[in-house]
Amino acid sequence: MGYIGIVHKNRLCLGYYSLMLWGCFALITTVGYLGFKQRTWNLKAQLGVRWRHDYNPRQRELLQANLHCCGFENPSDHATYYSRCWAESLLPGCQHKFYLFENDFLLNTYTMAFSILPLHMVVMVVTLLCANHVDVVFGTRKRPPIAYLGKFKDWPEWEMAQKES
């Protein structure tokens, strides 16, 4: 949409594009903040609570199969039993592997979100400038006359007349 606004020199299109960029800025910042907050505020305890209370048996089974583990801390800790995971299984608990996976994912997420923001802010500034007042005659036009100054053409002339009277 921004490209179309630039090519056709359409300020309205660039204005809408600028508004959408502000929404994207808010979303990128929110994703970065939530990823940072989730990773730094006791991730191990959060994963334990999620494993025990939020995940259903099918979700736990998928995690166990993908991480090659059984249960959260050990096979008897909220495990979903299937062909590779049973009560006396020698597979380790999923806590460490799950923590490493989530930690890396959240680190990558907020790092990418916060590294995109400076470029996004540059695009926002350029879009605002193009949408509002930067054009071919920028800075070369005379000021329009101010109607309520009457016969005076600018403020200094009006002030001088006020001092004289």
N, CA and C atoms as an extended XYZ file, in Angstrom:
495
Properties=species:S:1:pos:R:3:atomname:S:1:resname:S:1:resid:I:1 pbc="F F F"
N         0.829       -1.189        0.000 N   MET     1
C         0.000        0.000        0.000 CA  MET     1
C         0.875        1.256        0.000 C   MET     1
N         1.991        1.212        0.742 N   GLY     2
C         2.899        2.340        0.753 CA  GLY     2
C         3.542        2.562       -0.603 C   GLY     2
N         3.903        1.486       -1.253 N   TYR     3
C         4.507        1.586       -2.577 CA  TYR     3
C         3.522        2.196       -3.571 C   TYR     3
N         2.275        1.781       -3.510 N   ILE     4
C         1.241        2.340       -4.394 CA  ILE     4
C         1.087        3.835       -4.127 C   ILE     4
N         1.097        4.231       -2.857 N   GLY     5
C         0.990        5.639       -2.511 CA  GLY     5
C         2.164        6.457       -3.021 C   GLY     5
N         3.366        5.873       -3.007 N   ILE     6
C         4.549        6.588       -3.503 CA  ILE     6
C         4.487        6.730       -5.016 C   ILE     6
N         4.184        5.627       -5.707 N   VAL     7
C         4.168        5.648       -7.167 CA  VAL     7
C         3.119        6.613       -7.707 C   VAL     7
N         1.930        6.589       -7.110 N   HIS     8
C         0.844        7.445       -7.595 CA  HIS     8
C         0.811        8.814       -6.915 C   HIS     8
N         1.760        9.077       -6.026 N   LYS     9
C         1.834       10.331       -5.271 CA  LYS     9
C         0.505       10.649       -4.601 C   LYS     9
N        -0.028        9.631       -3.941 N   ASN    10
C        -1.320        9.731       -3.291 CA  ASN    10
C        -1.100        9.869       -1.782 C   ASN    10
N        -1.331       11.059       -1.253 N   ARG    11
C        -1.111       11.287        0.173 CA  ARG    11
C        -2.133       10.574        1.051 C   ARG    11
N        -3.333       10.421        0.565 N   LEU    12
C        -4.352        9.717        1.335 CA  LEU    12
C        -3.935        8.263        1.555 C   LEU    12
N        -3.472        7.621        0.511 N   CYS    13
C        -3.012        6.238        0.611 CA  CYS    13
C        -1.831        6.136        1.589 C   CYS    13
N        -0.910        7.092        1.511 N   LEU    14
C         0.223        7.100        2.439 CA  LEU    14
C        -0.224        7.374        3.875 C   LEU    14
N        -1.273        8.157        4.032 N   GLY    15
C        -1.811        8.409        5.371 CA  GLY    15
C        -2.377        7.148        5.998 C   GLY    15
N        -3.143        6.395        5.218 N   TYR    16
C        -3.674        5.124        5.721 CA  TYR    16
C        -2.548        4.133        6.003 C   TYR    16
N        -1.556        4.117        5.124 N   TYR    17
C        -0.398        3.247        5.331 CA  TYR    17
C         0.326        3.612        6.630 C   TYR    17
N         0.424        4.897        6.905 N   SER    18
C         1.056        5.357        8.136 CA  SER    18
C         0.285        4.877        9.366 C   SER    18
N        -1.031        4.943        9.304 N   LEU    19
C        -1.851        4.440       10.416 CA  LEU    19
C        -1.650        2.940       10.624 C   LEU    19
N        -1.593        2.205        9.529 N   MET    20
C        -1.369        0.754        9.645 CA  MET    20
C         0.016        0.454       10.212 C   MET    20
N         1.002        1.278        9.895 N   LEU    21
C         2.340        1.081       10.453 CA  LEU    21
C         2.344        1.253       11.971 C   LEU    21
N         1.527        2.188       12.474 N   TRP    22
C         1.441        2.349       13.931 CA  TRP    22
C         0.855        1.093       14.587 C   TRP    22
N        -0.143        0.501       13.940 N   GLY    23
C        -0.697       -0.752       14.464 CA  GLY    23
C         0.329       -1.867       14.452 C   GLY    23
N         1.093       -1.967       13.368 N   CYS    24
C         2.150       -2.981       13.288 CA  CYS    24
C         3.218       -2.734       14.339 C   CYS    24
N         3.546       -1.466       14.573 N   PHE    25
C         4.526       -1.124       15.612 CA  PHE    25
C         4.049       -1.624       16.979 C   PHE    25
N         2.784       -1.401       17.271 N   ALA    26
C         2.233       -1.858       18.554 CA  ALA    26
C         2.273       -3.384       18.659 C   ALA    26
N         1.939       -4.068       17.588 N   LEU    27
C         1.946       -5.534       17.622 CA  LEU    27
C         3.365       -6.086       17.774 C   LEU    27
N         4.325       -5.537       17.044 N   ILE    28
C         5.707       -6.019       17.144 CA  ILE    28
C         6.249       -5.773       18.548 C   ILE    28
N         5.973       -4.603       19.099 N   THR    29
C         6.423       -4.291       20.447 CA  THR    29
C         5.777       -5.224       21.468 C   THR    29
N         4.510       -5.515       21.296 N   THR    30
C         3.811       -6.413       22.220 CA  THR    30
C         4.392       -7.814       22.169 C   THR    30
N         4.650       -8.322       20.973 N   VAL    31
C         5.246       -9.658       20.842 CA  VAL    31
C         6.615       -9.698       21.506 C   VAL    31
N         7.429       -8.670       21.273 N   GLY    32
C         8.749       -8.621       21.890 CA  GLY    32
C         8.672       -8.567       23.407 C   GLY    32
N         7.785       -7.725       23.925 N   TYR    33
C         7.662       -7.609       25.378 CA  TYR    33
C         7.155       -8.904       26.003 C   TYR    33
N         6.141       -9.507       25.407 N   LEU    34
C         5.606      -10.745       25.973 CA  LEU    34
C         6.629      -11.872       25.922 C   LEU    34
N         7.399      -11.966       24.846 N   GLY    35
C         8.449      -12.976       24.773 CA  GLY    35
C         9.508      -12.754       25.827 C   GLY    35
N         9.916      -11.494       26.028 N   PHE    36
C        10.912      -11.176       27.050 CA  PHE    36
C        10.381      -11.478       28.446 C   PHE    36
N         9.153      -11.049       28.700 N   LYS    37
C         8.555      -11.267       30.022 CA  LYS    37
C         8.409      -12.751       30.325 C   LYS    37
N         7.941      -13.510       29.356 N   GLN    38
C         7.728      -14.948       29.544 CA  GLN    38
C         9.051      -15.651       29.833 C   GLN    38
N        10.111      -15.241       29.124 N   ARG    39
C        11.405      -15.919       29.276 CA  ARG    39
C        12.079      -15.571       30.593 C   ARG    39
N        11.953      -14.347       31.054 N   THR    40
C        12.712      -13.915       32.226 CA  THR    40
C        11.978      -14.096       33.551 C   THR    40
N        10.703      -14.286       33.539 N   TRP    41
C         9.974      -14.395       34.792 CA  TRP    41
C         9.649      -15.840       35.119 C   TRP    41
N        10.614      -16.570       35.654 N   ASN    42
C        10.459      -17.926       36.181 CA  ASN    42
C         9.845      -18.888       35.163 C   ASN    42
N        10.545      -19.077       34.069 N   LEU    43
C        10.053      -19.902       32.975 CA  LEU    43
C         9.835      -21.348       33.400 C   LEU    43
N        10.726      -21.901       34.237 N   LYS    44
C        10.583      -23.308       34.649 CA  LYS    44
C         9.269      -23.539       35.392 C   LYS    44
N         8.924      -22.637       36.284 N   ALA    45
C         7.670      -22.790       37.037 CA  ALA    45
C         6.468      -22.641       36.110 C   ALA    45
N         6.544      -21.717       35.157 N   GLN    46
C         5.440      -21.534       34.210 CA  GLN    46
C         5.236      -22.780       33.363 C   GLN    46
N         6.340      -23.387       32.932 N   LEU    47
C         6.226      -24.607       32.132 CA  LEU    47
C         5.625      -25.746       32.943 C   LEU    47
N         6.004      -25.848       34.212 N   GLY    48
C         5.435      -26.883       35.073 CA  GLY    48
C         3.931      -26.719       35.255 C   GLY    48
N         3.499      -25.492       35.474 N   VAL    49
C         2.069      -25.232       35.638 CA  VAL    49
C         1.326      -25.547       34.351 C   VAL    49
N         1.894      -25.125       33.217 N   ARG    50
C         1.253      -25.411       31.932 CA  ARG    50
C         1.163      -26.915       31.682 C   ARG    50
N         2.238      -27.636       31.965 N   TRP    51
C         2.264      -29.087       31.731 CA  TRP    51
C         1.197      -29.788       32.565 C   TRP    51
N         1.073      -29.389       33.807 N   ARG    52
C         0.174      -30.095       34.722 CA  ARG    52
C        -1.287      -29.676       34.576 C   ARG    52
N        -1.548      -28.409       34.216 N   HIS    53
C        -2.928      -27.917       34.249 CA  HIS    53
C        -3.503      -27.509       32.896 C   HIS    53
N        -2.674      -27.059       31.965 N   ASP    54
C        -3.199      -26.516       30.716 CA  ASP    54
C        -3.215      -27.513       29.563 C   ASP    54
N        -2.254      -28.418       29.532 N   TYR    55
C        -2.169      -29.353       28.407 CA  TYR    55
C        -3.051      -30.566       28.642 C   TYR    55
N        -3.738      -30.985       27.577 N   ASN    56
C        -4.529      -32.210       27.678 CA  ASN    56
C        -3.619      -33.409       27.370 C   ASN    56
N        -4.087      -34.638       27.602 N   PRO    57
C        -3.226      -35.806       27.372 CA  PRO    57
C        -2.678      -35.900       25.944 C   PRO    57
N        -3.447      -35.512       24.958 N   ARG    58
C        -2.954      -35.573       23.577 CA  ARG    58
C        -1.786      -34.605       23.352 C   ARG    58
N        -1.884      -33.412       23.904 N   GLN    59
C        -0.797      -32.430       23.771 CA  GLN    59
C         0.460      -32.908       24.501 C   GLN    59
N         0.282      -33.487       25.693 N   ARG    60
C         1.432      -34.027       26.425 CA  ARG    60
C         2.076      -35.168       25.652 C   ARG    60
N         1.262      -36.025       25.049 N   GLU    61
C         1.810      -37.134       24.276 CA  GLU    61
C         2.618      -36.622       23.080 C   GLU    61
N         2.124      -35.596       22.395 N   LEU    62
C         2.871      -35.016       21.272 CA  LEU    62
C         4.202      -34.419       21.731 C   LEU    62
N         4.184      -33.712       22.849 N   LEU    63
C         5.429      -33.152       23.375 CA  LEU    63
C         6.407      -34.258       23.758 C   LEU    63
N         5.920      -35.280       24.417 N   GLN    64
C         6.792      -36.386       24.820 CA  GLN    64
C         7.384      -37.100       23.607 C   GLN    64
N         6.593      -37.299       22.580 N   ALA    65
C         7.081      -37.976       21.378 CA  ALA    65
C         8.130      -37.114       20.658 C   ALA    65
N         7.899      -35.807       20.571 N   ASN    66
C         8.846      -34.932       19.871 CA  ASN    66
C        10.124      -34.683       20.661 C   ASN    66
N        10.025      -34.620       21.976 N   LEU    67
C        11.205      -34.348       22.803 CA  LEU    67
C        11.890      -35.623       23.281 C   LEU    67
N        11.313      -36.791       22.995 N   HIS    68
C        11.854      -38.100       23.411 CA  HIS    68
C        12.075      -38.138       24.920 C   HIS    68
N        10.968      -37.910       25.636 N   CYS    69
C        11.010      -37.902       27.086 CA  CYS    69
C         9.695      -38.490       27.608 C   CYS    69
N         9.577      -38.557       28.933 N   CYS    70
C         8.382      -39.157       29.522 CA  CYS    70
C         8.042      -38.431       30.818 C   CYS    70
N         6.856      -37.869       30.905 N   GLY    71
C         6.450      -37.118       32.081 CA  GLY    71
C         7.134      -35.761       32.139 C   GLY    71
N         6.801      -34.984       33.187 N   PHE    72
C         7.439      -33.678       33.280 CA  PHE    72
C         8.807      -33.791       33.950 C   PHE    72
N         8.834      -34.193       35.208 N   GLU    73
C        10.125      -34.366       35.880 CA  GLU    73
C        10.627      -35.797       35.766 C   GLU    73
N         9.702      -36.747       35.730 N   ASN    74
C        10.043      -38.166       35.585 CA  ASN    74
C         8.808      -38.885       35.031 C   ASN    74
N         8.903      -40.168       34.686 N   PRO    75
C         7.765      -40.865       34.062 CA  PRO    75
C         6.494      -40.936       34.912 C   PRO    75
N         6.609      -40.714       36.205 N   SER    76
C         5.400      -40.779       37.034 CA  SER    76
C         4.799      -39.392       37.295 C   SER    76
N         5.359      -38.355       36.712 N   ASP    77
C         4.874      -36.988       36.930 CA  ASP    77
C         4.046      -36.524       35.742 C   ASP    77
N         2.747      -36.728       35.798 N   HIS    78
C         1.791      -36.290       34.775 CA  HIS    78
C         2.195      -36.713       33.368 C   HIS    78
N         2.553      -37.965       33.232 N   ALA    79
C         2.923      -38.489       31.915 CA  ALA    79
C         1.687      -39.034       31.219 C   ALA    79
N         1.705      -38.992       29.916 N   THR    80
C         0.688      -39.658       29.112 CA  THR    80
C         1.363      -40.893       28.551 C   THR    80
N         0.862      -42.052       28.967 N   TYR    81
C         1.529      -43.294       28.601 CA  TYR    81
C         1.147      -43.730       27.203 C   TYR    81
N         2.138      -44.173       26.453 N   TYR    82
C         1.962      -44.738       25.117 CA  TYR    82
C         3.103      -45.723       24.895 C   TYR    82
N         3.344      -46.158       23.665 N   SER    83
C         4.284      -47.253       23.411 CA  SER    83
C         5.706      -46.963       23.910 C   SER    83
N         6.158      -45.713       23.908 N   ARG    84
C         7.515      -45.416       24.369 CA  ARG    84
C         7.577      -44.923       25.809 C   ARG    84
N         6.479      -44.557       26.365 N   CYS    85
C         6.467      -43.967       27.703 CA  CYS    85
C         5.500      -44.746       28.589 C   CYS    85
N         6.009      -45.324       29.670 N   TRP    86
C         5.191      -46.033       30.644 CA  TRP    86
C         5.755      -45.750       32.028 C   TRP    86
N         5.134      -46.264       33.048 N   ALA    87
C         5.477      -45.905       34.432 CA  ALA    87
C         6.922      -46.228       34.793 C   ALA    87
N         7.461      -47.337       34.303 N   GLU    88
C         8.839      -47.720       34.638 CA  GLU    88
C         9.815      -47.398       33.505 C   GLU    88
N         9.481      -46.484       32.659 N   SER    89
C        10.323      -46.130       31.514 CA  SER    89
C        11.640      -45.516       31.974 C   SER    89
N        12.682      -45.722       31.197 N   LEU    90
C        13.991      -45.143       31.500 CA  LEU    90
C        14.203      -43.791       30.810 C   LEU    90
N        13.197      -43.348       30.081 N   LEU    91
C        13.303      -42.041       29.446 CA  LEU    91
C        13.337      -40.941       30.512 C   LEU    91
N        14.113      -39.874       30.278 N   PRO    92
C        14.144      -38.780       31.261 CA  PRO    92
C        12.856      -37.960       31.205 C   PRO    92
N        12.658      -37.124       32.200 N   GLY    93
C        11.515      -36.211       32.202 CA  GLY    93
C        11.694      -35.125       31.143 C   GLY    93
N        10.624      -34.485       30.803 N   CYS    94
C        10.634      -33.488       29.732 CA  CYS    94
C        11.007      -32.090       30.204 C   CYS    94
N        11.164      -31.892       31.488 N   GLN    95
C        11.366      -30.549       32.019 CA  GLN    95
C        12.562      -29.842       31.380 C   GLN    95
N        13.719      -30.479       31.350 N   HIS    96
C        14.928      -29.822       30.841 CA  HIS    96
C        14.842      -29.550       29.337 C   HIS    96
N        14.428      -30.537       28.559 N   LYS    97
C        14.337      -30.353       27.108 CA  LYS    97
C        13.268      -29.321       26.746 C   LYS    97
N        12.151      -29.378       27.450 N   PHE    98
C        11.073      -28.425       27.211 CA  PHE    98
C        11.535      -27.005       27.569 C   PHE    98
N        12.260      -26.882       28.677 N   TYR    99
C        12.793      -25.574       29.081 CA  TYR    99
C        13.759      -25.039       28.031 C   TYR    99
N        14.678      -25.871       27.556 N   LEU   100
C        15.640      -25.423       26.542 CA  LEU   100
C        14.936      -24.983       25.260 C   LEU   100
N        13.945      -25.766       24.834 N   PHE   101
C        13.200      -25.413       23.628 CA  PHE   101
C        12.481      -24.081       23.783 C   PHE   101
N        11.727      -23.925       24.875 N   GLU   102
C        10.966      -22.688       25.110 CA  GLU   102
C        11.898      -21.489       25.284 C   GLU   102
N        12.996      -21.684       26.007 N   ASN   103
C        13.943      -20.609       26.247 CA  ASN   103
C        14.535      -20.111       24.925 C   ASN   103
N        14.973      -21.021       24.071 N   ASP   104
C        15.531      -20.632       22.773 CA  ASP   104
C        14.483      -19.969       21.893 C   ASP   104
N        13.285      -20.515       21.888 N   PHE   105
C        12.216      -19.938       21.072 CA  PHE   105
C        11.883      -18.519       21.508 C   PHE   105
N        11.731      -18.310       22.815 N   LEU   106
C        11.390      -16.978       23.315 CA  LEU   106
C        12.533      -15.993       23.106 C   LEU   106
N        13.773      -16.443       23.273 N   LEU   107
C        14.924      -15.579       23.030 CA  LEU   107
C        14.954      -15.127       21.567 C   LEU   107
N        14.770      -16.065       20.639 N   ASN   108
C        14.750      -15.720       19.217 CA  ASN   108
C        13.583      -14.786       18.893 C   ASN   108
N        12.445      -15.030       19.517 N   THR   109
C        11.259      -14.222       19.248 CA  THR   109
C        11.467      -12.769       19.642 C   THR   109
N        11.873      -12.527       20.885 N   TYR   110
C        11.995      -11.128       21.286 CA  TYR   110
C        13.229      -10.460       20.693 C   TYR   110
N        14.262      -11.222       20.380 N   THR   111
C        15.423      -10.631       19.713 CA  THR   111
C        15.045      -10.149       18.316 C   THR   111
N        14.330      -10.963       17.577 N   MET   112
C        13.903      -10.566       16.232 CA  MET   112
C        12.921       -9.398       16.292 C   MET   112
N        11.982       -9.439       17.234 N   ALA   113
C        10.994       -8.357       17.334 CA  ALA   113
C        11.680       -7.027       17.635 C   ALA   113
N        12.600       -7.013       18.598 N   PHE   114
C        13.247       -5.761       18.958 CA  PHE   114
C        14.296       -5.330       17.944 C   PHE   114
N        14.814       -6.248       17.135 N   SER   115
C        15.773       -5.833       16.108 CA  SER   115
C        15.068       -5.277       14.871 C   SER   115
N        13.804       -5.612       14.674 N   ILE   116
C        13.026       -5.067       13.557 CA  ILE   116
C        12.544       -3.651       13.859 C   ILE   116
N        12.354       -3.327       15.131 N   LEU   117
C        11.754       -2.040       15.503 CA  LEU   117
C        12.495       -0.803       14.987 C   LEU   117
N        13.832       -0.720       15.045 N   PRO   118
C        14.469        0.507       14.518 CA  PRO   118
C        14.175        0.747       13.035 C   PRO   118
N        14.254       -0.283       12.228 N   LEU   119
C        13.940       -0.143       10.804 CA  LEU   119
C        12.477        0.249       10.614 C   LEU   119
N        11.614       -0.352       11.401 N   HIS   120
C        10.188       -0.042       11.315 CA  HIS   120
C         9.941        1.430       11.672 C   HIS   120
N        10.655        1.939       12.677 N   MET   121
C        10.483        3.338       13.069 CA  MET   121
C        10.972        4.287       11.968 C   MET   121
N        12.057        3.930       11.277 N   VAL   122
C        12.533        4.742       10.158 CA  VAL   122
C        11.474        4.790        9.059 C   VAL   122
N        10.877        3.645        8.754 N   VAL   123
C         9.825        3.595        7.737 CA  VAL   123
C         8.633        4.451        8.165 C   VAL   123
N         8.298        4.431        9.447 N   MET   124
C         7.183        5.241        9.941 CA  MET   124
C         7.470        6.736        9.773 C   MET   124
N         8.683        7.167       10.099 N   VAL   125
C         9.030        8.588        9.976 CA  VAL   125
C         8.994        9.022        8.515 C   VAL   125
N         9.577        8.218        7.643 N   VAL   126
C         9.583        8.562        6.219 CA  VAL   126
C         8.153        8.623        5.683 C   VAL   126
N         7.326        7.686        6.075 N   THR   127
C         5.937        7.679        5.618 CA  THR   127
C         5.185        8.907        6.104 C   THR   127
N         5.399        9.279        7.366 N   LEU   128
C         4.738       10.485        7.881 CA  LEU   128
C         5.179       11.725        7.120 C   LEU   128
N         6.474       11.821        6.843 N   LEU   129
C         6.960       12.985        6.102 CA  LEU   129
C         6.364       13.031        4.696 C   LEU   129
N         6.341       11.904        4.035 N   CYS   130
C         5.803       11.877        2.668 CA  CYS   130
C         4.292       12.092        2.646 C   CYS   130
N         3.599       11.569        3.647 N   ALA   131
C         2.145       11.674        3.658 CA  ALA   131
C         1.675       13.083        4.008 C   ALA   131
N         2.461       13.826        4.758 N   ASN   132
C         1.962       15.107        5.241 CA  ASN   132
C         2.467       16.319        4.481 C   ASN   132
N         3.780       16.494        4.351 N   HIS   133
C         4.188       17.763        3.792 CA  HIS   133
C         5.470       17.776        2.987 C   HIS   133
N         6.122       16.708        2.745 N   VAL   134
C         7.320       16.754        1.927 CA  VAL   134
C         6.918       16.516        0.480 C   VAL   134
N         7.157       17.510       -0.364 N   ASP   135
C         6.860       17.381       -1.787 CA  ASP   135
C         7.863       18.216       -2.576 C   ASP   135
N         7.621       18.453       -3.849 N   VAL   136
C         8.564       19.136       -4.722 CA  VAL   136
C         8.819       20.569       -4.280 C   VAL   136
N         7.800       21.253       -3.823 N   VAL   137
C         7.949       22.658       -3.466 CA  VAL   137
C         8.124       22.856       -1.953 C   VAL   137
N         8.532       21.840       -1.237 N   PHE   138
C         8.690       21.914        0.221 CA  PHE   138
C         9.719       22.986        0.585 C   PHE   138
N         9.320       23.951        1.382 N   GLY   139
C        10.211       24.998        1.851 CA  GLY   139
C        10.396       26.164        0.905 C   GLY   139
N         9.793       26.145       -0.282 N   THR   140
C        10.000       27.236       -1.239 CA  THR   140
C         8.779       28.141       -1.372 C   THR   140
N         7.638       27.715       -0.886 N   ARG   141
C         6.430       28.531       -1.003 CA  ARG   141
C         6.432       29.666        0.010 C   ARG   141
N         5.758       30.774       -0.334 N   LYS   142
C         5.567       31.880        0.605 CA  LYS   142
C         4.484       31.490        1.597 C   LYS   142
N         4.520       32.140        2.726 N   ARG   143
C         3.464       31.907        3.703 CA  ARG   143
C         2.154       32.471        3.181 C   ARG   143
N         1.062       31.795        3.444 N   PRO   144
C        -0.223       32.360        3.036 CA  PRO   144
C        -0.552       33.565        3.921 C   PRO   144
N        -1.317       34.512        3.407 N   PRO   145
C        -1.661       35.692        4.217 CA  PRO   145
C        -2.549       35.281        5.393 C   PRO   145
N        -2.333       35.933        6.506 N   ILE   146
C        -3.135       35.654        7.689 CA  ILE   146
C        -4.289       36.642        7.692 C   ILE   146
N        -5.495       36.141        7.613 N   ALA   147
C        -6.681       36.977        7.388 CA  ALA   147
C        -6.901       37.986        8.507 C   ALA   147
N        -6.684       37.619        9.750 N   TYR   148
C        -7.026       38.506       10.841 CA  TYR   148
C        -5.958       39.580       11.099 C   TYR   148
N        -4.864       39.617       10.303 N   LEU   149
C        -3.885       40.695       10.426 CA  LEU   149
C        -4.322       41.936        9.647 C   LEU   149
N        -5.346       41.769        8.832 N   GLY   150
C        -5.878       42.904        8.076 CA  GLY   150
C        -4.923       43.370        7.002 C   GLY   150
N        -4.571       44.669        7.056 N   LYS   151
C        -3.732       45.247        6.009 CA  LYS   151
C        -2.260       44.886        6.149 C   LYS   151
N        -1.877       44.287        7.299 N   PHE   152
C        -0.474       43.944        7.529 CA  PHE   152
C        -0.153       42.588        6.904 C   PHE   152
N         1.067       42.463        6.391 N   LYS   153
C         1.404       41.207        5.717 CA  LYS   153
C         2.040       40.168        6.639 C   LYS   153
N         2.577       40.574        7.815 N   ASP   154
C         3.148       39.596        8.748 CA  ASP   154
C         3.113       40.146       10.173 C   ASP   154
N         3.512       39.294       11.136 N   TRP   155
C         3.444       39.655       12.547 CA  TRP   155
C         4.351       40.823       12.916 C   TRP   155
N         5.628       40.836       12.448 N   PRO   156
C         6.474       41.966       12.857 CA  PRO   156
C         5.891       43.319       12.447 C   PRO   156
N         5.288       43.393       11.264 N   GLU   157
C         4.679       44.645       10.811 CA  GLU   157
C         3.502       45.019       11.698 C   GLU   157
N         2.698       44.050       12.098 N   TRP   158
C         1.559       44.290       12.982 CA  TRP   158
C         2.035       44.763       14.349 C   TRP   158
N         3.114       44.134       14.888 N   GLU   159
C         3.637       44.511       16.193 CA  GLU   159
C         4.191       45.940       16.177 C   GLU   159
N         4.873       46.288       15.084 N   MET   160
C         5.394       47.646       14.980 CA  MET   160
C         4.252       48.667       14.986 C   MET   160
N         3.165       48.364       14.296 N   ALA   161
C         2.020       49.266       14.256 CA  ALA   161
C         1.392       49.373       15.636 C   ALA   161
N         1.379       48.293       16.409 N   GLN   162
C         0.797       48.319       17.740 CA  GLN   162
C         1.636       49.184       18.685 C   GLN   162
N         2.952       49.123       18.522 N   LYS   163
C         3.847       49.925       19.393 CA  LYS   163
C         3.716       51.410       19.071 C   LYS   163
N         3.524       51.740       17.818 N   GLU   164
C         3.416       53.126       17.423 CA  GLU   164
C         2.121       53.769       17.893 C   GLU   164
N         1.056       52.982       18.019 N   SER   165
C        -0.220       53.567       18.403 CA  SER   165
C        -0.438       53.599       19.882 C   SER   165
